[in-house]
Amino acid sequence: MSLPFLPGNSFDRTLGKGKFHKSHHFDHCNDVSLLVGEHKPGIGGKRLLGQKSKPRHSNIPRGEGNAAPAWVAFDRQVLCFDAYFQEAVHEKREEQFRIRNCKIYFYLEDDSVQVTEPQVKNSGVPQGTLIRRHRIPLPPPNDDEFYTIENFNVGKEITLYSRTFKITNCDQFTYNFLRKLGVRVNLPEDTPSDPYTNHRKNMDETQQPLRPYEKVDTLKQFLDHDRHVLRFFCYWDDSDNMFGDSREMVLHYFLADDTIEIREVIPANSGRDAAPMFLRRARLPKTAPESLRQPGENTGRTVLNVFGPMGHGGRYILDSLKTGAVITDYYTDRDLQIGSIVNVWGRKFVLCDCDNFTKEYYRTKFGLTDFSALQYKGDKPGRYEKQWPPYNGFGSEEDSLCSCMGLLPKPPRRDFIKFMEKDRHGLDSNVLRFVARLDTTKPIDIDRRFIISYFLSDDSIAVFEPPQRNSGIIGGKFLERGRIKKPNQPRFSTKLSEYFMATDLYVGSRVDFNCHIFILTDADEYAYRYMEKHAQEFQVADINAILKRLKDVGQANVEQIADFFKRNDPDSLGKIRYEQFRTLLQQIASSRLTEHSIVTIARYFSDRQEDRIDITVLASIAQEQLRKNNFENFAKLIESFTHHDTDASGYIDPEQVRSVCHAFHVPLPDDLLRTIISRGEMNEQGQVNYSSFIKMLNWRENPITNVQYTQPPMTLDQSWSGNSPSEGVQFVNYVALMQELFGASRE
């Protein structure tokens, strides 16, 4: 018994309620008031009396783990059902209806449905996608709802836009998914057969001959020999015809389908059109040319006898023995050999040679071993050498020659790659400088000294005469920079003149520059080092070749050489002065060794200690460069060095130090950076102490006052007039020389 609805006898329904909003149920569309919120709840989000919520999407229970939206959880997960529908046919008497099979796809992420019909050959019906993917509403009167997963199961009938589909089966994924949802999946059902399809199938079977066609397996041959081509070199002798000649050809035989193509080798200036193909690719008959066959005569199958008219009880007998077949014999790989004659539509081609692949193919398959080529080419005519007109004296020889090579004269091309490689870069000047004197007996010219500079970038030479006080001769530029021709060459010749190259300049050489004969007496340190570094180009600086020649000469004078060293080294120090060493070599090998070779030996076995700039001076120069560029990123350098120091030893490889410095754009020249790294603190393995390296560069915490150094780096100075005595080789270690030449020191 319920209590009367009186004050004090009823409960407050709004007790504990915090939401009192009203849902939007009514709206205007085209000036018409409509109920648009039938499915919306009432006040506070609760349903009204008698209101039932209609399902909007498939009700799939939540799984374990984090909740994810449907478009993430069911992405690319689709249920697939096999179905069919029956379609009535009114226009044909052969069939009253047809059965059309289709696939129904249900997308779990948004409950959309797609229906497709597989293609059936020769069906005459447009097939493919019947219903595009979208949410499909239920049939009336529930057309305000959409199909969900609960509406699909094997054996059910569903109506999609007034067309009824019968679901007969599903795939394994769909079966497992429905079972996990607790749905009992029905057993698969058979799809009824289409009567008209069966009728067409029976008609096709009756039209098949009792004796099948002969099967020609060309696929295996194609797969085994695809891109395998035999190549023969042949010729066609057409000299019997008027204006005919012997024409060179190349025959290609394709093993994939036994076809042949022929290309003509057209020589230069032959007057023939450059046709791409002489014979197009096709099977080549042996008996060509032959008469044209009648239509239907050359077929795959032939009829032996015909009884009665066709269609009125007549029959025919197939010619199984091919007694009346027209057989055409084609060329195969068995017919192609060196020396054989091929009939190419009435033209006789002689096979003369083949390539290596063709030889290996015939050697493997047919066991042939003789592949002697036939001589079919005449001797090549002598190549006519172009005769250029002689140089006329105007401009340079190269420029005048370019005006003879075409109607539009072009300037001579410069060796740009050589210019970029041999141009000045850093401390590498790529300029070889020599001290020279005039080969003359004039008293006024005997004491004159010249600086010859050879520029490797463009093979040009410049001669400079340093001023000498009280000499009576004004020094300065003696010869403008440019290429210098070698003497004794005809001035107006059809060939280009020869110029002085770098290999022609060395200490002791005698050169003629425009009727001025110079004798090279010395070279700077850079020239010596460059020639020794590129010893394969400069034989006078190749220490191995020089020692070999010296060994050949000194084998007969070993005792005299040892006695000479003993007399000139009374204190047994193992070294003698350079002047004494040079006198000895000039006495025993003056004809085999040049002055430059003697200097090279002395430099190689010199006992001179190279002057090296102090490490403090290098650190001061580096700090000055870093201070000018305001570089203070030393903490990051320490972190990067520590990262490379995997064993925490405090030492890393020099190349790693250099690469890290380049990565942080340390504003130091590469040669200065390499020198500081090599002169820094190292362990026995040759690794650098990066803490002391950073301490040396840190101009903030460890500043070094500017240190004045008296030995500047080498520069290209026009006032250089030769090496001073202190810069040259002072002493030569003859003990090491004897050990190198004769294997043991001579006492």
BELQUIFEN-V351088 format. One record per backbone hydrogen bond with DSSP energy under -0.5 kcal/mol. NH is the residue of the N-H (numbers start at 1). CO is the residue of the C=O. Records with the same first field share a line. If there is no record, write none. Layout:
BEGIN
NH->CO, CO
END
This chain:
BEGIN
6->4
9->6
10->6
13->11
15->12
17->14
25->23
27->34
29->32
32->29
34->27
36->25, 34
37->25
40->37
42->46
44->21
45->42
46->43
51->48
60->58
61->59
72->69
73->69
74->70
75->72
77->74
78->76
79->106
81->104
82->169
83->102
84->166
85->100
87->98
89->96
98->87
100->85, 98
101->99
102->83
103->116
104->81
105->103, 114
106->79
107->105, 112
108->77, 106
110->107
111->107
112->107
113->134
114->105
115->131
116->103
117->128
123->120
128->117
130->115, 128
131->115
134->113
138->142, 145
142->139
145->142
147->136
151->148
152->149
155->167
156->153
158->165
160->158, 163
161->159
163->160
164->162
165->158
166->84
167->156, 165
168->82
169->82
171->80
175->171
176->172
177->173
178->174
179->175
180->176
181->177
182->179
183->178
185->183
189->168
192->190
195->193
198->194
199->195
200->196
201->197
202->198
203->199
204->200
205->201
206->202
207->203
208->204, 205
212->210
216->214
217->215
218->216
222->218
223->219
224->220
225->221
226->222
228->225
229->227
230->253
232->251
233->353
234->232, 249
235->350
236->247
237->235, 348
238->236, 245
241->238
244->241
247->236
249->234
250->263
251->232
252->261
253->230
254->252, 259
255->228, 253
257->254
258->254
259->254
260->282
261->252
262->279
263->250
265->248
266->264
267->265
270->267
275->273
278->262
279->262
282->260
285->283
286->329
297->294
298->294
299->297
304->317
305->317
307->315
308->306
312->309
314->309
315->307
317->305
319->302
320->318
322->319
327->325
328->326
329->327
330->328
331->284
335->332
336->333
337->335
339->351
340->337
342->349
344->342, 347
345->343
346->288
347->344
349->342, 347
350->235
351->340, 349
352->233
353->233
355->231
359->355
360->356
361->357
362->358
363->359
364->360
365->361
366->362
367->362
368->362
371->369
374->352
376->374
385->383
388->386
391->493
395->393
400->396
401->397
402->398
403->399
404->401
405->402
409->407
416->414
419->415
420->416
421->417
422->418
423->419
425->428
428->425
429->427
432->454
433->431
434->452
435->522
436->450
437->519
438->448
439->517
440->438
445->442
446->442
447->443
448->445
450->436
451->464
452->434, 450
453->451, 462
454->432, 452
455->453, 460
456->430, 454
458->455
459->455
460->455
461->482
462->453
463->479
464->451
465->476
466->464
468->473
471->468
475->473
476->465
478->463
479->463
482->461
486->498
493->491
500->484
504->501
505->502
506->504
508->520
509->506
511->509, 518
513->511, 516
514->512
516->513
517->515
518->511, 516
519->437
520->509
521->435
522->435
524->433
528->524
529->525
530->526
531->527
532->528
533->529
534->530
535->532
537->534
538->534
539->537
541->538
542->539
543->541
546->542
547->543
548->544
549->545
550->546
551->547
552->548
553->549
554->550
555->551
556->553
557->554
558->555
561->557
562->558
563->559
564->560
565->561
566->562
567->563
568->564
569->565
572->569
576->732
578->730
581->577
582->578
583->579
584->580
585->581
586->582
587->583
588->584
589->585
590->586
593->589
596->507
598->594
599->595
600->596
601->597
602->598
603->599
604->600
605->601
606->603
607->731
610->608
618->614
619->615
620->616
621->617
622->618
623->619
624->620
625->621
626->622
627->623
628->624
629->625
630->627
631->626
632->630
634->632
635->632
637->633
638->634
639->635
640->636
641->637
642->638
643->639
644->640
645->641
646->644
648->645
652->688
657->653
658->654
659->655
660->656
661->657
662->658
663->659
664->660
665->662
666->661
668->666
673->669
674->670
675->671
676->672
677->673
678->674
679->675
680->676, 677
683->687
686->683
688->652
689->681
690->650, 688
691->650
693->689
694->690
695->691
696->692
697->693
698->694
699->697
702->698
709->707
712->710
717->715
720->717
727->724
728->724
732->576
733->605
734->574, 732
735->574
737->733
738->734
739->735
740->736
741->737
742->738
743->738, 739
744->738
747->745
END
